[in-house]
């Protein structure tokens, strides 16, 4: 069974640009969550999508947005990039409903975003 | 607000030792707790998930315990190997249906041959 995949793996952008990251969940998983990881703040929750609907949102500015498609693949977009957006962006998938075990989250390899 | 703390931040031990990593959380009303491993520059690998109704889970040389009343979890690694060197993260899931994991800052583990 294929794991969570993320594309691209590395990105270099300049301030003011926008970027779109993609995540394909494990087959059968309907929940996709996005996290930002930085050395200073650690892992922080961005948002979660379940069956094409945003179900939860973290404390990030509106420049961070996302969406989920009918095949559960998800994209996140960051507009007007700032230097502080440089981070490893991780997505995680899970069944997202039912028993506790069904909420186990599996992570992709991440996208390393560098903003110059 | 749920806060998760991991102590120590870094740990270096010789190969073969048994070791314990600690995780504490401020709100005992959790749904489950996951332990992850992260290698440098890589994503997270799920090691163990403990449901709120469980006291412990085991997988190979790993054993994780959960004490909700005291807000603590421990990850026990038996007979450590150099390949166990990585950062270990614990994360709690607060509410069923809200897939928002709250992470600790991690423990960076180095196993010396």
Interface residues (C-beta under 8 A of the other chain):
Chain A: X4 X6 X31 X33 X35 X42 X43 X45 X48 X50 X55 X56 X58 X88 X90 X92 X94 X96 X97 X99 X100 X101 X103 X104 X105 X106 X107 X108 X109 X110 X112
Chain B: X31 X32 X34 X36 X41 X42 X43 X44 X45 X46 X49 X51 X52 X53 X89 X91 X93 X96 X97 X98 X99 X100 X101 X102 X103 X104 X105 X106
